[in-house]
Amino acid sequence: MIKILFVCHGNICRSPMAEFVMKELVLRAGRESDFLIESAATSREEIGNDMHYGTRTKLREQKIPFSRRAARQIRPNDYDKYDYLIAMDDENLYYMNRCWANDPDHKIKMLLSFAGKDRDIADPWYTGNFDQTFEDVLEGCEAFLEKILRS
């Protein structure tokens, strides 16, 4: 089983968007039983809260199913539990490396790096642009899944 944890600041916008987009992509590929896909936050600010309404709205528009969930913070034992720890931006990388001792097994990656891009996925909490965030998340998840399936 391939275990993936998507990580953003609050776990209400980008990381749950990536979680449900990736779940849909692996379902379409007929590989859903081969994956465990979840998401978490680097901060404690939104712990227990469901996804941002903008994320839910965008997923509905794209006909990507999702379920109610509660934001949670990354934990030290997540490092051993997951094969891939996927960050949305440089700030996430910083806190993930602090939590997981600078990534000794090289599990931490930026989502857009799989699409050959060296940039953050902008946080729609601040930008209000859920369309751009979705496009970036989709591009990153498609490239990430393609890499996994080729391996």
NUDO-876457 format. One record per residue (C-alpha): residue in one letter; chain; y, z, x. Coordinates in Angstrom, 3 decimals, always signed. Each point is the difference from the previous one (the first is absolute). Layout:
<kedos>
KEDO aa ch        Y        Z        X
KEDO  A  A        Y        Z        X
...
</kedos>
This chain:
<kedos>
KEDO aa ch        Y        Z        X
KEDO  M  A   +0.000   +0.000   +0.000
KEDO  I  A   +3.486   -0.903   +1.233
KEDO  K  A   +2.474   +2.819   -0.635
KEDO  I  A   +3.722   -0.749   -0.157
KEDO  L  A   +2.950   +2.362   -0.462
KEDO  F  A   +3.409   -1.576   -0.672
KEDO  V  A   +2.921   +2.253   +0.961
KEDO  C  A   +3.704   +0.040   -0.864
KEDO  H  A   +2.710   +2.648   -0.257
KEDO  G  A   -0.570   +1.390   -3.503
KEDO  N  A   -3.215   -1.655   -1.239
KEDO  I  A   +1.659   -1.186   -3.195
KEDO  C  A   +1.181   -3.551   +0.842
KEDO  R  A   -1.369   -2.006   +2.929
KEDO  S  A   -3.298   +1.688   +0.871
KEDO  P  A   -1.339   +0.199   -3.568
KEDO  M  A   +1.158   -3.599   -0.519
KEDO  A  A   -2.044   -0.986   +3.067
KEDO  E  A   -2.927   +2.132   -1.206
KEDO  F  A   -0.241   -1.782   -3.353
KEDO  V  A   +0.751   -3.459   +1.397
KEDO  M  A   -2.787   +0.413   +2.567
KEDO  K  A   -2.403   +1.327   -2.647
KEDO  E  A   +0.688   -3.122   -2.073
KEDO  L  A   -0.469   -2.310   +2.994
KEDO  V  A   -3.362   +1.521   +0.934
KEDO  L  A   -1.064   -0.143   -3.662
KEDO  R  A   +0.850   -3.716   -0.119
KEDO  A  A   -1.983   -0.473   +3.226
KEDO  G  A   -2.998   +1.736   -1.613
KEDO  R  A   +0.056   +2.717   +2.668
KEDO  E  A   +1.299   +3.034   -1.894
KEDO  S  A   -3.146   +2.034   +0.717
KEDO  D  A   +0.603   -0.456   +3.740
KEDO  F  A   +3.390   +1.738   +0.020
KEDO  L  A   +1.657   +3.356   -0.551
KEDO  I  A   +3.744   -0.577   -0.388
KEDO  E  A   +2.521   +2.808   -0.468
KEDO  S  A   +3.594   +0.881   +0.858
KEDO  A  A   +2.078   +2.967   +1.168
KEDO  A  A   +3.463   +1.102   +1.112
KEDO  T  A   +1.450   +1.248   +3.250
KEDO  S  A   +2.401   +2.310   -1.873
KEDO  R  A   -0.476   +2.710   -2.607
KEDO  E  A   +2.901   -1.155   -2.194
KEDO  E  A   -2.023   -1.667   -2.766
KEDO  I  A   -3.278   +1.977   +0.160
KEDO  G  A   -1.706   -0.061   -3.399
KEDO  N  A   +2.216   -2.735   -1.444
KEDO  D  A   -1.372   -3.241   -1.407
KEDO  M  A   +1.131   -3.418   +1.216
KEDO  H  A   +3.633   -1.027   -0.316
KEDO  Y  A   +0.678   -1.903   -3.230
KEDO  G  A   +1.143   -3.014   +2.056
KEDO  T  A   -3.397   -0.177   +1.707
KEDO  R  A   -1.835   +0.302   -3.307
KEDO  T  A   +2.235   -2.685   -1.525
KEDO  K  A   -0.603   -2.403   +2.892
KEDO  L  A   -3.776   +0.528   -0.068
KEDO  R  A   -0.032   -0.638   -3.773
KEDO  E  A   +2.035   -3.206   +0.479
KEDO  Q  A   -2.561   -1.193   +2.546
KEDO  K  A   -2.919   +1.046   -2.246
KEDO  I  A   -1.337   +2.374   +2.638
KEDO  P  A   -1.782   +2.956   -1.594
KEDO  F  A   +0.866   +3.527   +1.059
KEDO  S  A   -0.683   +3.537   -1.118
KEDO  R  A   +1.949   +3.231   -0.184
KEDO  R  A   +0.042   +1.789   +3.296
KEDO  A  A   +1.717   +2.861   +1.773
KEDO  A  A   +1.838   -0.443   +3.295
KEDO  R  A   -1.496   +1.924   +2.886
KEDO  Q  A   +0.907   +0.603   +3.613
KEDO  I  A   -2.081   -1.146   +2.982
KEDO  R  A   -2.309   +2.662   +1.450
KEDO  P  A   -1.430   +0.443   +3.490
KEDO  N  A   -3.574   -0.661   -1.246
KEDO  D  A   +1.054   -3.406   -1.406
KEDO  Y  A   -0.229   -1.349   +3.534
KEDO  D  A   -3.772   +0.475   +0.066
KEDO  K  A   -0.491   -1.044   -3.624
KEDO  Y  A   +1.637   -3.475   +0.180
KEDO  D  A   -0.639   -3.071   +2.167
KEDO  Y  A   +3.524   -1.376   -0.450
KEDO  L  A   +3.255   +1.930   -0.415
KEDO  I  A   +2.616   -2.520   -1.113
KEDO  A  A   +3.725   +0.740   +0.279
KEDO  M  A   +2.800   -1.694   -1.891
KEDO  D  A   +2.764   +0.670   +2.554
KEDO  D  A   +0.879   +1.419   +3.418
KEDO  E  A   +0.914   +3.397   -1.416
KEDO  N  A   -3.484   +0.256   -1.522
KEDO  L  A   -1.471   -0.888   +3.405
KEDO  Y  A   +1.946   +2.789   +1.643
KEDO  Y  A   -1.254   +2.676   -2.407
KEDO  M  A   -3.542   -1.381   -0.069
KEDO  N  A   -0.168   +0.174   +3.802
KEDO  R  A   +1.269   +3.585   -0.108
KEDO  C  A   -2.659   +0.960   -2.544
KEDO  W  A   -2.828   -1.820   +1.767
KEDO  A  A   +0.674   +0.672   +3.703
KEDO  N  A   +1.315   -3.458   +0.860
KEDO  D  A   -2.948   -1.885   -1.507
KEDO  P  A   -2.750   +0.339   +2.621
KEDO  D  A   -2.310   -2.455   -1.836
KEDO  H  A   +2.747   -2.582   -0.719
KEDO  K  A   -0.394   +0.188   -3.776
KEDO  I  A   +3.726   -0.040   -0.827
KEDO  K  A   +1.496   -3.427   -0.709
KEDO  M  A   +3.075   -1.399   -1.732
KEDO  L  A   -0.951   -1.955   -3.130
KEDO  L  A   +2.075   -3.073   +0.820
KEDO  S  A   -1.476   -0.182   +3.513
KEDO  F  A   -3.090   -1.587   -1.566
KEDO  A  A   +2.241   -2.841   -1.178
KEDO  G  A   +1.429   -0.403   +3.512
KEDO  K  A   +3.297   +1.709   -0.856
KEDO  D  A   +1.659   +2.768   +1.972
KEDO  R  A   +2.097   +1.655   -2.693
KEDO  D  A   +0.021   +2.697   -2.626
KEDO  I  A   -0.682   -0.386   -3.686
KEDO  A  A   +3.289   +1.128   -1.535
KEDO  D  A   -0.147   +3.059   -2.232
KEDO  P  A   +0.928   -1.059   -3.560
KEDO  W  A   +0.977   +3.601   -0.775
KEDO  Y  A   +3.128   -0.810   +2.018
KEDO  T  A   +0.294   -3.786   -0.372
KEDO  G  A   -0.987   -0.273   -3.667
KEDO  N  A   -1.701   -3.281   +0.922
KEDO  F  A   -3.582   +0.405   -1.218
KEDO  D  A   -0.441   -3.791   +0.015
KEDO  Q  A   +0.492   -0.258   +3.776
KEDO  T  A   -2.127   +3.074   +0.604
KEDO  F  A   -2.790   -1.504   -2.074
KEDO  E  A   +0.176   -3.318   +1.872
KEDO  D  A   -0.234   +1.820   +3.342
KEDO  V  A   -2.822   +2.262   -1.170
KEDO  L  A   -1.959   -2.952   -1.381
KEDO  E  A   +0.463   -2.015   +3.191
KEDO  G  A   -1.083   +2.938   +2.156
KEDO  C  A   -3.006   +0.874   -2.174
KEDO  E  A   -1.229   -3.596   -0.176
KEDO  A  A   +0.189   -0.358   +3.786
KEDO  F  A   -1.599   +3.431   +0.512
KEDO  L  A   -2.909   -0.819   -2.319
KEDO  E  A   -0.496   -3.368   +1.674
KEDO  K  A   -0.212   +1.745   +3.391
KEDO  I  A   -2.528   +2.521   -1.314
KEDO  L  A   -2.173   -2.650   -1.650
KEDO  R  A   -0.057   -2.086   +3.208
KEDO  S  A   -1.132   +3.011   +2.065
</kedos>
